[in-house]
């Protein structure tokens, strides 16, 4: 296929709101059909539906295939109609969820590995669609609401799963997720293929559309170097966002000698803070700090201060510790909004929005993987105080990188480097 696929920008406010809602629902449903296994981990293992080591391995390989799949998805999203990739992702995830809900046992490892790859077909193409469909300011507003989908999906799964398990059994968590995914397949295919507003049209190679060339070009050395440093900052963000989230229940339990049931509370509190963070950071970026890298550096700094306060005063109160941990994780969600959600749109001039989105999003999961296992080893060797100091250092490094390349980012936004 020659050229790249582009869309006419939406102008009408109602059309923009409807489009944003659709994208938010897509992302919400992708989360529901991906994190449901981790949400019902205990119920699955205690019921004997699948062994504990099999479920743990399934979650691990899902993260690997999801992170690696971002690179493939990102590449394909710039070559083919992105909504077809999303449709394919939902088809596969529906099949995998239904299979887990009907088969169970050790097969969950292979099935969830495939589900991880299927889920990777969602985000980079979705970013591509939003970038092509919305102007810069509308894109920044929309991506915040779409990002809420991840937090709302997390909250919905953790709150509703217990009721589904009690009423129907644990397997129906996956059966219902499968039915919802199939529904999304129908919606995505119908809307993007038949709605004239959302259709994607071929562009003859080399012709300009909305100020950009249809021809995909390679990065210059300066742009490539900027992208590498962005990836390093995003790796720091992923290490803190997912690493701290995963180890918060253990930290609270060991520091305050509280029952592990508190982990359920933190599982809901942290996503709520992330929603607030998305809104706050977007407002700051659009109204006050126009440079995305400066904004990310400021938010990284908030995370560093939160971690430092946790080290100094967090041990005095479990409530205070939870608030500071929520601020740390919430600030990393804010950084994620800026670096992972907003920056790829500026690579549209290269015809590589989806590719860049997949590349930098995979960096998040590299950081998460390193942190999840690294924190366990580090804490075992040095204790929680040294671990929190490490968190301060990672956040400070993220601040330094973002602020350090902020001037180059301004130049990059102004012209093709």
Buried (B, 14 or more C-beta within 10 A) or exposed (E): EEBBBBBBEBEEEEBBBBBBEBBBBBBBBBBBBBBBBBBBBEBBBEBEBBBEEBBBBBBBBBBBBBBBBBBBBBBBBBBBBBBBBBBBBBBBBBBBBBBBBEBBEBBBBEBBBBBBBBBBBBBBBBBBBBBBBBEEEBBBBBBBBBBBBBBBBBBBBBEBBBEBBEEEBBBBBBBBBBBBBBBBBEBBBEBBBEEEBBBBEEBEEEEEBEEBBBBBEEBEEEBEBBBEBBBBBBBBBBBBBBBBBBBBBBBBBEBBEEEEEBBBEBBEBBBBBBBBBBBBBBEBBBEEBEBBBBBBBBBBBBBBBBBBBBBEEBBEEBEBBBBBBBBBBBBBBBBBBBBBBBBBBBBBBBBBBBBBBBBBBBBBBBBBBBBBEBBBEBBEEEEBEEBBBBBBEBBBBBBBBBBEBBEBBBEBBEEEB
